[in-house]
């Protein structure tokens, strides 16, 4: 009995793309945008701004 799963080339590409995006997201979150090799932006909503101490806002 063969328990292996065969993925199409498209499925393999999508899995690789998802893994790359996940890795970039993790790097961006860990560096808060200081790693300029990872595209992204930090967005602060009004609710977060309101919740921050006034010295930080």
C-alpha positions as a Markdown table, in Angstrom:
| # | Residue | x | y | z |
|---|---|---|---|---|
| 1 | Unk | 0.0 | 0.0 | 0.0 |
| 2 | Unk | 1.4 | 3.4 | -1.0 |
| 3 | Unk | 0.7 | 6.2 | 1.6 |
| 4 | Unk | 2.5 | 8.9 | -0.4 |
| 5 | Unk | 0.6 | 11.9 | -1.7 |
| 6 | Unk | 1.5 | 13.2 | -5.1 |
| 7 | Unk | 1.1 | 16.9 | -5.6 |
| 8 | Unk | 0.9 | 18.7 | -8.9 |
| 9 | Unk | 3.5 | 21.2 | -10.0 |
| 10 | Unk | 0.9 | 24.0 | -9.3 |
| 11 | Unk | 0.2 | 22.7 | -5.8 |
| 12 | Unk | 4.0 | 22.5 | -5.1 |
| 13 | Unk | 4.4 | 26.1 | -6.3 |
| 14 | Unk | 1.6 | 27.3 | -4.1 |
| 15 | Unk | 3.0 | 25.6 | -1.1 |
| 16 | Unk | 6.4 | 27.1 | -1.7 |
| 17 | Unk | 4.9 | 30.5 | -2.2 |
| 18 | Unk | 2.8 | 30.2 | 1.0 |
| 19 | Unk | 6.0 | 29.2 | 2.9 |
| 20 | Unk | 7.9 | 32.2 | 1.6 |
| 21 | Unk | 5.2 | 34.6 | 2.6 |
| 22 | Unk | 4.9 | 33.1 | 6.1 |
| 23 | Unk | 8.7 | 33.4 | 6.5 |
| 24 | Unk | 8.6 | 37.1 | 5.4 |
| 25 | Unk | 5.7 | 37.8 | 7.7 |
| 26 | Unk | 7.6 | 36.3 | 10.6 |
| 27 | Unk | 10.7 | 38.3 | 9.8 |
| 28 | Unk | 8.7 | 41.6 | 9.5 |
| 29 | Unk | 6.9 | 41.0 | 12.8 |
| 30 | Unk | 10.2 | 40.2 | 14.6 |
| 31 | Unk | 12.1 | 43.2 | 13.2 |
| 32 | Unk | 9.2 | 45.8 | 13.2 |
| 33 | Unk | 10.2 | 46.7 | 9.7 |
| 34 | Unk | 13.9 | 47.3 | 10.4 |
| 35 | Unk | 14.8 | 44.5 | 8.0 |
| 36 | Unk | 14.6 | 46.5 | 4.7 |
| 37 | Unk | 14.8 | 43.3 | 2.7 |
| 38 | Unk | 11.2 | 42.5 | 3.7 |
| 39 | Unk | 8.5 | 44.6 | 2.1 |
| 40 | Unk | 5.7 | 45.8 | 4.4 |
| 41 | Unk | 4.4 | 48.6 | 6.4 |
| 42 | Unk | 3.3 | 49.1 | 10.0 |
| 43 | Unk | -0.2 | 50.3 | 10.5 |
| 44 | Unk | -1.5 | 51.7 | 13.8 |
| 45 | Unk | -5.2 | 51.9 | 14.1 |
| 46 | Unk | -7.0 | 54.6 | 16.2 |
| 47 | Unk | -7.9 | 52.0 | 18.8 |
| 48 | Unk | -4.2 | 51.1 | 19.3 |
| 49 | Unk | -3.2 | 54.8 | 19.4 |
| 50 | Unk | -5.9 | 55.5 | 22.1 |
| 51 | Unk | -4.7 | 52.5 | 24.2 |
| 52 | Unk | -1.0 | 53.6 | 24.2 |
| 53 | Unk | 0.3 | 55.7 | 27.1 |
| 54 | Unk | 0.4 | 59.3 | 26.0 |
| 55 | Unk | 4.2 | 59.4 | 26.1 |
| 56 | Unk | 4.3 | 56.8 | 23.4 |
| 57 | Unk | 1.6 | 58.3 | 21.1 |
